[in-house]
Amino acid sequence: MSNHYQAVGWNRQKKIYDFLLALGVIAYLGLFTLLHLLFFPTATAETILIRGLGTGAFLLLHIILSIGPLCRIDSRFLPLLYNRRHLGVAMFFLALAHGAVAFIQFHMFGDLNPFLSLFLSNGEYASLSQFPFQPLGLFALIILFLMAATSHDFWLANLTAPVWKSLHMLVYLAFGLLIGHVVLGVLQSETSAGLAAMVALGFVWVVGIHLVAAAKERHLDKDHPATDGFVDVAAVDEIPMNRAKVVTLAGERVAIFRYEDKISAVSNVCQHQNGPLGEGKVIDGCITCPWHGYQYRPKDGTSPPPFTEKIPTFNVRIEKGRVLVNPQPHPPGTPVEPAIVNSPAGGQA
């Protein structure tokens, strides 16, 4: 969290994360070069560089798109999520280097303007199998640039979380464009069934893991009907101490936290990157987002000073050991008295 914005400060975790990332990229490029020289000894240095950078970026994009669903399936993958934006920036620079070398190699030394050459050197726009694949890569690179350029929390705060999230969801459009870019490039130049099969396998993996994660969370989106203005969401004992139960009320996910023999309900959406607050826990009296550690007080949904983030709160009461929540949210940061678990009167709020 930060109440001001400045150049990224690398703590120990970030240094380890980035060191392993850089080591992995260097190792991949080195191994790719050695194998390429072994199996394709006549390939030029430019060809090896273009292929190595391109496949490295494409592989990294698959990893990035897999992290979110993996974290939904198993929380042990969460450490990969904390600095996922570093992966995105690294992937963009690999893709940029790939595009720059290819652009110089194939378009800079002809008679036609290089940028016109990019779009006109292959004019088979009416053909499916011969459709120009390089413009697809360019459009994907533009999307990846927008994402990398707005990756810092400065842009997240100024664009607001919903707008920022919508912008970064364009990664799936970039993924689709790159699938077309790679498949068409393979079909038109390599005619390799093995390469085409690997691309297809990667696509099936990304789509499949998203479907598995969605199926795992489908029960959370089952809406609860309201009775007398309140919804019976759970027994008190069903909510672990300092943790939450997540339910859907009026189409929105709500996190009901139990802490210090109290029950409070807040929006499940963190104001940082729309992280799932209900998967976090109460630490030092504050709800702590599992994604990046943003914190909110359960009673009023406000971050502790000097931070200013706020989330909606909900009225809660307890009747006969059952937790009831009013599905109508209060404005972000509205104080709401928590329900007291051991209250003789039922702890109404």
C-alpha positions, 0 to 999 in steps of 0.5 A: 500500500502507498499513500504516495507514488514514487519509483518502485522500491525493491524489497527482499521479496521483489529482489528474489522474485526478479532475480529468479525471473531474470535467471529464468529468462537468461536460462531459457534463451541460452538453452533455446540457442544451444538446441537451435544450433544443434538441430538447425545448424544453418540458421542465422543469428538473426533467426535464432534471436527472433525465434528465441525472443518470440517463444520466450515472450509467448511462453511467459504469457502462458505462465502469466495467464495461468497464475490467476486460475492456479491461485483460485484452485490452490492458494499455495500458488499465491506467492507467484501472484504478488509480483505478477506485473513484473512478469508482464513487464518482462514479457513485454520487453521480450516481445518488443525485442522480438518485434524490433529485430523482426521488423529490422530484418524483414522490412527495413532494407526494402524499397517500400516504407518499412511501416507500409511494408509491415502491412502490405508485403503480404496482401492476402487479407482475403485468405484464411491460411495466408492471412498476414500474421505480422500485423496481428503481432503488432496489435498484440504488442500495442496492447502489451505496451499499454499494460506494461506502461500502466502497471504501476500503482500510480495508474491504478489509483488514477484510472480507478480499479474498475477501469484499470482492471478492464484495461488489463483484461485486454491481455486476453485479446492480446493472447488471441491475437498472438495465437493467430500470429504464431499459428499463421506464422508457423503454417506459412513458414515452418509447416511444422505439425509439432509446433502447431500442436504445441501452440494448440496444447498451450491454448487448451491449457490456458482455456482449460485451467480457467474453466476449472477455476470457474467451476470451483468458484461457481457455488459462490455465485449462487444468490441468497434470497432475502427475508425481512430485509436480511439474508441467512448466510451461515451458522456462526460456527461455519466461519473460522476465526479471523477468516471469512465466508464469501456469499453472493447477495444481490449479485455481489460477493460479500465477505463475512468476517469473524474476529474477536467474537464479532461478525462484520460484512464487507465487499469482497472486492479489494480497491487495489486490484479487485483482489478477493478479500474473503480469501484473506484473513484478519491480521492486527485487527484489519482485513488483509487482502491475500493478493498484495496485503492491502488492509481494511478495518472490518467495522467501517471498511476503511484502510488504517491511516495514512491510507485512504482506500474504502470498501462498502459495508453491510448491516449484520445481525445474529439470531439463534446462532445464525448470521444474517446480512442485509444485502443493501450495501452502505457507501464505502467507508460507512461505520457499521457496528459488528454483530457480537457473537456472544450477545444475549440479545443476538448481537443485532446491528 
